[in-house]
Amino acid sequence: MAEPAHSPQAAIFDIIGGYWLSRAVYLAAKLRLADAVGDGRAKVAAVAAATGTRPETLRRLLRALAAHGIFKAEEDDTFSQTPLSDVLRSDRPGGMRAIAEVQLGHHHYESWRDVERCLTDGGTAFERLYGAPIFRYFSAHPELEARFAEAMTNVTAIAHVGILGTYRFTGFRRAVDVGGGHGAFLAAILDQNPSAQGVVFDLPSVVAESVNGESVRRLGGRLMVEGGDFFQSVPAGGELYLLKLILHDWDDANALKILASIRKAIAPQGRLAVVELVLPPPNEPHIGPLMDLNMMVMTGGIERTADEYGALLAKTGFRLERVVGTHSPFSVIEAAPA
């Protein structure tokens, strides 16, 4: 007899199937199926021709995705977009195609196969497999670094919708986005503060791409880029320092170094805004504990509670002022020089 849909056994079986679904989403992202479907309805044969796949097997993939709201199966062997498939299109603002490909495939996927050894041996699975910490490895492989940066821009798009619609960054003339990538997040903040200027600070290899990016071109002299190592120093004199999804990449010792660099550089009346997944109390559903496992596998970093962030800030001369939830998985941790 089949188990009732709400039984614990059925729930676990759904979780097991989640692995299959995530790999199906990876294929949709890597093959750019949503781009191939386009607007209106698309024949399976046409999508197969555009993606170099076989119609008879692609049909099965599209059917599985449609069963979970990703594409809609129509008559006459055609499929159309849904809100979920639409965000997998490459040309959509706020799209998720790049992060779906990066997180569900390639080096992330291979590293997660070694997750058990993280529990028994320590260290990160990524470094065991590829012989170097993830960011050092990416810096030596520019094509991988660029793909990862595109994925992080997708995450920034989530932040734009969830954070900037809830939280206002105000009261500053100069902002410094530490580890700011291509500058999309800081550019959106400067759009809300037309008299302010900002600096995107990241590795030289990253800012070499940022300087020619859309954000810098659009804002002209209001948005500048600077390369360096945030473990050593960051641009000085900012009244607002931003750290978006940076501290969670690192263990406490390295996170303290980053915060210490900012403490040396920040203006006396400056503010620090840390954007992270703040862990909720135990037993509450949240993406944070799963992301914590991903940090264990990939970077050696840690997701933290509000109290744990407060402790890090206090050790580096900052005072935790408040933690602000947003309409997204992320929170803004406000701090000031103590």
N, C-alpha and C positions, 0 to 999 in steps of 0.2 A: 504494500500500500504506500502510495506517495505521502511524503510528509506534508503537513499543512504549510502554506506559504510563510506563516509567521513563526514556525518552530525554530528552535535554536539550530537544529541540523540544517534547515533551509537557509538560515542566515549565514552560517559558516560556508555553505556551498556557494552562496552569492559572493562571499568574500573571495573564495577560491577563483570564481569566475571573473572577479575584478582584474586578476592578472592577465587573463585572456583579453579582456576588454582594453586594458591599457596598451597592450601590444597592438591591438587593432587600431587604436588611436594613433600609435606611433607610425603604423603603415600609412594611415590617412595623411599624417603630417609629412612624412618623408616623401611619399609619392605625389604630394600636393593634389590629392583627390578633389578637395573643395575648389581649387583653382580650375580643375578640369571639368567639374560639373557646371560651374559658372552660374549665370542667371537662368531662370526658367527650368525646364526639364532637359536631362541629358541621357541619351541612350547608353547602356552599359558598354556596347561595342565602341562607341566614340570615346568614352572615358578610358577604356582599356587601350585604345590606340594612342591616346594622348599621354598615357603613363607607362607604356611599354609592358603592360600586363596582359594576361589571358582573360578573355571575357567570362569564361566559365568559372574561373576561380575568383576573379574580381567581384562577380555577382554575389558570391558567398560572403566576401568581406563586407560589401556594401549592405547586404541583408543583415548581417550581425550588427553593424554600426547603426542601421536604421531601427533595430529592435531596442536601442538605447537612446533614441532621439537624435542621433548624429546622422543626418540625411533622412529623407523620407522616400520610401518606396512608392512609386506611382504605377499607373497602368502602362502596358506596352513596353515592359522591360526598361523603364526609365527611373531615374532618381532626381530629386530636387533638394534644395538647401533647407535647413532648419536653423534656428538661432545658434545651436551648438556647432553645426558644421560650418556656419558662416564665419565663426571666429577662427576657423582653421584656414581661412583664405589668406594668401600672402599679402594682399593689397588692402586689408581691412585695418583701419585705426583701432588699436586695442586688441589686435589679433593675438592668438596663442599658438600659431603654427610652429614657430621656432622653438619655443620652450617645450612643446609637446615632443618634438623630434629629439631635442637634446636630453631631456629628462627621462624619456622612455626608451632611448636607444643609445647606440654608440658606446662611449666610454662609461656613461652612467649605468647602462644595462650590464655591461661586462663587469663592472666593479661590484654591483649588487649580487652577482653570482658568488662573490667571495665574502659575503656579509658574515657568515658564521665564524670565520677566522678573526673578525674584529672582536667578537665576544671571547674567543679563547686566547688569541695572541696579542690583542691590542693593535695599535696602529691603524692606518687607513687601508682599505682594500685597493683604492686607486694607486697608491704609491707602491704596494706590493706588485701590482700588475704592470705598471708602466715605469717604475724605477725612479720616480721623482714626485714631489708634491704637486698637486693639481695645477696651481697657478704658475709654478716654474715650468712645468711641462707645457702648458698652454702658451707661455711666452716664447718657448722654443719652437712652437708649431703655430704660425700666424693664422693658418686657415681654421684651426680649431678655436683659437682665441676669438676670431671674428664670429664664428658660429655661436660661441658661448655669449659673446657680447650681444648678439641679436636676440638670444633667448632672454638675457637680462633686461633688454629693452621691452620685451613682452611683459615681464614682471612689473616694470615701471608703469606700463599701461594700466595694470590693475591698480597700482598705487595712485595714478592720476584720478581714476574714477572713484576709488574708495576713500582715499585720504584727502585729496584736494577739494572734494565735494563736501567734506566734513570739517576739516581742520584748516585754519588759515595761518600761513607763515607771514608775519607782519613785523613792523618796527625795526627794520634793518636797512642799511645802505649798501652793505657788501656782504655777500654770502659766499661760503666756500663749501663745495660738495666734495667731500673726501671719498675717493673711490667712486667718483660720479660717472664713470663710463663715458658714454657718448653725449651726456648732458641733457637728456630729455626731461628728467625730473626737475633739475634746477631751472631749465628754460620755462617749464610750466609755472614754477613759483615766481619767476621774474615776470611772467605775463600778468600775474596778479599784483605785482608791485612795480609799476612802470618806471618809477624813479630810481630803482635799485640796480646794482650791478652784481655780477657773480663770477666765480672762478671754478671751473671743473678741474679737479686734481686727481690724476690717476697715473698708472705706469706710463712711461714714455711711449711704449708700443701702442697703448690704448689711445692716448691723446693724439697720436699721429693720425689716427682715423677721425677722432672727434673734431679736429680743427677744420676739416673739410665737410663736416656733417651738417645736416639741415638745421639743427638748433643754433649752432654758431653762426651760420650764414644768415639766418633769419633775424637774430638779435644783434648782429654786428658787434660793435665795441662794448655792448653791455654784457656779453658772455665771453669770457676768455678761458683759455686752457693752459694748464701747466703740468709738466711731467715730473715725477719724483717717486720717492719711497716713503709711504706714510708711517713706516716703522722708525724712520729717521727724523723727518720733519714734514710739516705741511705749510702752505702759504699763511703768512701772519696777518693780523689786523682785521680779520673778519668779525663781524658782529653776530652773524648766524653761521654756525657750522652744521653741516648735514652729514649723517652717516646712515645711508639706506642699505640695509641688508649687507653690512660689512662685518660687524662684530660677530655675527653668528658663524662666519666662516672660520673663526679662530678659537683656539683654546684660551683660557684665562690669561696665561702669561703673555701671549701675543696681543690679545685684546687690550690689556693694560698698556702695552707699548703704544698702540694706536691712540688711545685716550690721552696718554701722557704727551704725545706729540701735539695733539690739539690743545691741551691745557697750556702748553708753552706758547702757543700761537694766538690764542683767542684774546680778544679785547676784554678789558676788565668788566665791562657791562654786557659782554656778549652772552649768547645763548647757544646751547648745543641741542639739536633735535636728532634723536636716534630712532630710526624706523625699523622695527623688527616684528617678528612673530613672538609676542610675549606669551609664555606658557600659562595656561589657565590652571585653576585648582585641579587636583586629581579627579579622574572619572568624567570630566567634561569633554564632550566631543570637540575636537579641534585638530587642524592640520599640523599644529606645532610639534607634537610628539613624534609624528611620522617624519617631519622635516628634520627633527633632531637625529633620527636614525640615518637619514640621508647625509647629514653632516658627518656622522661617525664613519660612514662608508667612504665619502668623497674627500673631505677637507680636514678632518680632525677637529672641526668646530663644534659648537654647542648651542642649542636653543636654551633660553634662560627664562626664569620667572622675573617678575618685577623686582622682588627683593634681591635677586642675584645681580640684576643690572645695577640696582642701587649700591650694592657692595663694590662692584667694579668702579663705579663713578666716584665713590667716596675715597677709594684708594688712590685716585689720580687727581684729587683736588677739586672734584665737582660735587655739587649738591643736587640730588634728585628732587625735582619740584613736583611733577605729576606724570601720570601715564594716561594718555588719552586714547580710548578706543575709537575706531573709525568704521565706516561701512565697507569693511574689507577684512581679510584675516590679520592685517597689520595694525600695530599701535604706534603712537608717537610718544617717545620717552623724552620728556623735557628736563634739561639740566642747566645749571649755571655755575660759574666759578664760585667755589666756597670761600 
